[in-house]
């Protein structure tokens, strides 16, 4: 699903730094960051499993 993500300049810089450090596009870095946070924070097992599967795509 396509969406627009509006970021502050500080958030944009943080995303750029993540993307560069991970060797990913900003879109992929945003997806990875979301899934990483979901894995760590959510108690819902379905969400955690989806996050684990997505992170496995990145070799994490």
N, CA, C and O atoms as a GROMACS GRO file, in nm:
protein
  240
    1UNK      N    1   0.084  -0.117   0.000
    1UNK     CA    2   0.000   0.000   0.000
    1UNK      C    3   0.089   0.124   0.000
    1UNK      O    4   0.177   0.137   0.085
    2UNK      N    5   0.067   0.212  -0.093
    2UNK     CA    6   0.144   0.336  -0.100
    2UNK      C    7   0.088   0.437  -0.001
    2UNK      O    8  -0.032   0.441   0.025
    3UNK      N    9   0.178   0.519   0.054
    3UNK     CA   10   0.136   0.625   0.145
    3UNK      C   11   0.239   0.736   0.143
    3UNK      O   12   0.352   0.717   0.099
    4UNK      N   13   0.199   0.851   0.190
    4UNK     CA   14   0.288   0.964   0.204
    4UNK      C   15   0.326   0.977   0.351
    4UNK      O   16   0.239   0.971   0.438
    5UNK      N   17   0.452   0.993   0.378
    5UNK     CA   18   0.500   1.010   0.515
    5UNK      C   19   0.562   1.149   0.526
    5UNK      O   20   0.662   1.178   0.462
    6UNK      N   21   0.502   1.232   0.608
    6UNK     CA   22   0.553   1.368   0.626
    6UNK      C   23   0.645   1.370   0.747
    6UNK      O   24   0.606   1.329   0.857
    7UNK      N   25   0.767   1.417   0.727
    7UNK     CA   26   0.867   1.419   0.832
    7UNK      C   27   0.916   1.560   0.857
    7UNK      O   28   0.917   1.644   0.766
    8UNK      N   29   0.955   1.586   0.981
    8UNK     CA   30   1.022   1.712   1.012
    8UNK      C   31   1.163   1.704   0.955
    8UNK      O   32   1.209   1.594   0.920
    9UNK      N   33   1.232   1.815   0.944
    9UNK     CA   34   1.371   1.809   0.896
    9UNK      C   35   1.459   1.718   0.983
    9UNK      O   36   1.547   1.649   0.931
   10UNK      N   37   1.436   1.717   1.112
   10UNK     CA   38   1.514   1.632   1.202
   10UNK      C   39   1.484   1.484   1.175
   10UNK      O   40   1.576   1.402   1.172
   11UNK      N   41   1.357   1.451   1.156
   11UNK     CA   42   1.320   1.313   1.125
   11UNK      C   43   1.374   1.270   0.990
   11UNK      O   44   1.418   1.156   0.973
   12UNK      N   45   1.371   1.361   0.894
   12UNK     CA   46   1.426   1.332   0.760
   12UNK      C   47   1.576   1.301   0.770
   12UNK      O   48   1.625   1.209   0.706
   13UNK      N   49   1.646   1.379   0.849
   13UNK     CA   50   1.790   1.356   0.868
   13UNK      C   51   1.815   1.221   0.934
   13UNK      O   52   1.904   1.146   0.893
   14UNK      N   53   1.737   1.189   1.036
   14UNK     CA   54   1.752   1.060   1.104
   14UNK      C   55   1.725   0.945   1.008
   14UNK      O   56   1.798   0.845   1.009
   15UNK      N   57   1.623   0.958   0.925
   15UNK     CA   58   1.592   0.853   0.828
   15UNK      C   59   1.705   0.839   0.727
   15UNK      O   60   1.742   0.728   0.690
   16UNK      N   61   1.759   0.950   0.682
   16UNK     CA   62   1.872   0.945   0.588
   16UNK      C   63   1.993   0.875   0.650
   16UNK      O   64   2.059   0.795   0.585
   17UNK      N   65   2.020   0.906   0.776
   17UNK     CA   66   2.132   0.842   0.845
   17UNK      C   67   2.110   0.691   0.859
   17UNK      O   68   2.202   0.612   0.838
   18UNK      N   69   1.988   0.652   0.895
   18UNK     CA   70   1.957   0.509   0.904
   18UNK      C   71   1.975   0.442   0.768
   18UNK      O   72   2.038   0.337   0.758
   19UNK      N   73   1.919   0.502   0.666
   19UNK     CA   74   1.928   0.444   0.531
   19UNK      C   75   2.073   0.427   0.490
   19UNK      O   76   2.112   0.322   0.438
   20UNK      N   77   2.153   0.529   0.512
   20UNK     CA   78   2.295   0.522   0.476
   20UNK      C   79   2.367   0.414   0.555
   20UNK      O   80   2.446   0.337   0.499
   21UNK      N   81   2.341   0.407   0.684
   21UNK     CA   82   2.412   0.309   0.767
   21UNK      C   83   2.370   0.166   0.735
   21UNK      O   84   2.450   0.074   0.750
   22UNK      N   85   2.246   0.148   0.692
   22UNK     CA   86   2.198   0.015   0.657
   22UNK      C   87   2.219  -0.018   0.510
   22UNK      O   88   2.197  -0.132   0.468
   23UNK      N   89   2.261   0.080   0.430
   23UNK     CA   90   2.279   0.056   0.288
   23UNK      C   91   2.147   0.034   0.215
   23UNK      O   92   2.139  -0.046   0.122
   24UNK      N   93   2.043   0.105   0.259
   24UNK     CA   94   1.909   0.089   0.203
   24UNK      C   95   1.857   0.221   0.149
   24UNK      O   96   1.913   0.328   0.176
   25UNK      N   97   1.750   0.212   0.072
   25UNK     CA   98   1.679   0.334   0.035
   25UNK      C   99   1.607   0.385   0.160
   25UNK      O  100   1.591   0.313   0.258
   26UNK      N  101   1.565   0.511   0.154
   26UNK     CA  102   1.491   0.564   0.268
   26UNK      C  103   1.359   0.490   0.288
   26UNK      O  104   1.316   0.470   0.402
   27UNK      N  105   1.295   0.450   0.180
   27UNK     CA  106   1.169   0.375   0.192
   27UNK      C  107   1.193   0.242   0.264
   27UNK      O  108   1.118   0.204   0.354
   28UNK      N  109   1.299   0.171   0.224
   28UNK     CA  110   1.330   0.043   0.288
   28UNK      C  111   1.373   0.064   0.433
   28UNK      O  112   1.339  -0.017   0.520
   29UNK      N  113   1.447   0.170   0.460
   29UNK     CA  114   1.490   0.199   0.598
   29UNK      C  115   1.369   0.230   0.686
   29UNK      O  116   1.364   0.186   0.801
   30UNK      N  117   1.273   0.304   0.633
   30UNK     CA  118   1.151   0.333   0.710
   30UNK      C  119   1.076   0.204   0.740
   30UNK      O  120   1.030   0.184   0.853
   31UNK      N  121   1.064   0.116   0.641
   31UNK     CA  122   0.996  -0.012   0.664
   31UNK      C  123   1.070  -0.094   0.768
   31UNK      O  124   1.007  -0.152   0.858
   32UNK      N  125   1.201  -0.100   0.758
   32UNK     CA  126   1.278  -0.179   0.855
   32UNK      C  127   1.263  -0.121   0.995
   32UNK      O  128   1.246  -0.195   1.091
   33UNK      N  129   1.269   0.011   1.007
   33UNK     CA  130   1.255   0.075   1.139
   33UNK      C  131   1.119   0.045   1.200
   33UNK      O  132   1.109   0.019   1.320
   34UNK      N  133   1.014   0.050   1.119
   34UNK     CA  134   0.880   0.021   1.168
   34UNK      C  135   0.871  -0.124   1.216
   34UNK      O  136   0.819  -0.150   1.325
   35UNK      N  137   0.922  -0.216   1.137
   35UNK     CA  138   0.913  -0.356   1.174
   35UNK      C  139   1.001  -0.388   1.295
   35UNK      O  140   0.963  -0.471   1.378
   36UNK      N  141   1.116  -0.324   1.305
   36UNK     CA  142   1.202  -0.343   1.422
   36UNK      C  143   1.130  -0.295   1.548
   36UNK      O  144   1.131  -0.365   1.650
   37UNK      N  145   1.069  -0.178   1.541
   37UNK     CA  146   0.996  -0.126   1.656
   37UNK      C  147   0.878  -0.216   1.692
   37UNK      O  148   0.852  -0.240   1.809
   38UNK      N  149   0.808  -0.266   1.591
   38UNK     CA  150   0.694  -0.355   1.617
   38UNK      C  151   0.739  -0.482   1.688
   38UNK      O  152   0.674  -0.527   1.782
   39UNK      N  153   0.849  -0.538   1.643
   39UNK     CA  154   0.901  -0.660   1.705
   39UNK      C  155   0.935  -0.637   1.852
   39UNK      O  156   0.909  -0.722   1.936
   40UNK      N  157   0.992  -0.523   1.881
   40UNK     CA  158   1.037  -0.494   2.017
   40UNK      C  159   0.924  -0.450   2.109
   40UNK      O  160   0.928  -0.479   2.229
   41UNK      N  161   0.824  -0.383   2.056
   41UNK     CA  162   0.727  -0.316   2.141
   41UNK      C  163   0.590  -0.382   2.149
   41UNK      O  164   0.524  -0.373   2.252
   42UNK      N  165   0.548  -0.447   2.044
   42UNK     CA  166   0.411  -0.498   2.042
   42UNK      C  167   0.400  -0.632   2.112
   42UNK      O  168   0.488  -0.717   2.102
   43UNK      N  169   0.291  -0.649   2.180
   43UNK     CA  170   0.264  -0.776   2.248
   43UNK      C  171   0.177  -0.866   2.162
   43UNK      O  172   0.166  -0.986   2.189
   44UNK      N  173   0.117  -0.811   2.060
   44UNK     CA  174   0.030  -0.888   1.972
   44UNK      C  175   0.114  -0.988   1.893
   44UNK      O  176   0.201  -0.948   1.816
   45UNK      N  177   0.088  -1.116   1.911
   45UNK     CA  178   0.172  -1.219   1.849
   45UNK      C  179   0.164  -1.216   1.697
   45UNK      O  180   0.265  -1.240   1.630
   46UNK      N  181   0.048  -1.185   1.641
   46UNK     CA  182   0.037  -1.177   1.496
   46UNK      C  183   0.126  -1.065   1.441
   46UNK      O  184   0.193  -1.084   1.340
   47UNK      N  185   0.125  -0.950   1.507
   47UNK     CA  186   0.210  -0.839   1.463
   47UNK      C  187   0.357  -0.874   1.480
   47UNK      O  188   0.439  -0.843   1.394
   48UNK      N  189   0.390  -0.939   1.591
   48UNK     CA  190   0.530  -0.978   1.614
   48UNK      C  191   0.578  -1.077   1.509
   48UNK      O  192   0.690  -1.066   1.460
   49UNK      N  193   0.493  -1.173   1.474
   49UNK     CA  194   0.532  -1.272   1.372
   49UNK      C  195   0.551  -1.204   1.237
   49UNK      O  196   0.647  -1.235   1.166
   50UNK      N  197   0.461  -1.114   1.201
   50UNK     CA  198   0.474  -1.042   1.074
   50UNK      C  199   0.604  -0.961   1.073
   50UNK      O  200   0.673  -0.956   0.972
   51UNK      N  201   0.636  -0.899   1.185
   51UNK     CA  202   0.759  -0.821   1.195
   51UNK      C  203   0.881  -0.911   1.180
   51UNK      O  204   0.975  -0.876   1.109
   52UNK      N  205   0.880  -1.026   1.247
   52UNK     CA  206   0.994  -1.118   1.236
   52UNK      C  207   1.014  -1.165   1.092
   52UNK      O  208   1.127  -1.173   1.044
   53UNK      N  209   0.904  -1.195   1.024
   53UNK     CA  210   0.914  -1.239   0.885
   53UNK      C  211   0.970  -1.129   0.796
   53UNK      O  212   1.053  -1.154   0.709
   54UNK      N  213   0.925  -1.007   0.818
   54UNK     CA  214   0.973  -0.895   0.737
   54UNK      C  215   1.121  -0.869   0.765
   54UNK      O  216   1.198  -0.846   0.672
   55UNK      N  217   1.162  -0.874   0.891
   55UNK     CA  218   1.302  -0.852   0.925
   55UNK      C  219   1.391  -0.963   0.867
   55UNK      O  220   1.506  -0.937   0.831
   56UNK      N  221   1.340  -1.083   0.858
   56UNK     CA  222   1.417  -1.193   0.800
   56UNK      C  223   1.451  -1.164   0.654
   56UNK      O  224   1.555  -1.208   0.604
   57UNK      N  225   1.365  -1.090   0.586
   57UNK     CA  226   1.394  -1.051   0.448
   57UNK      C  227   1.522  -0.968   0.440
   57UNK      O  228   1.591  -0.970   0.338
   58UNK      N  229   1.553  -0.895   0.547
   58UNK     CA  230   1.672  -0.811   0.550
   58UNK      C  231   1.791  -0.883   0.614
   58UNK      O  232   1.898  -0.824   0.631
   59UNK      N  233   1.771  -1.008   0.649
   59UNK     CA  234   1.880  -1.083   0.710
   59UNK      C  235   1.904  -1.048   0.854
   59UNK      O  236   2.015  -1.064   0.905
   60UNK      N  237   1.801  -1.000   0.922
   60UNK     CA  238   1.815  -0.962   1.064
   60UNK      C  239   1.754  -1.066   1.154
   60UNK      O  240   1.757  -1.051   1.276
   0.00000   0.00000   0.00000
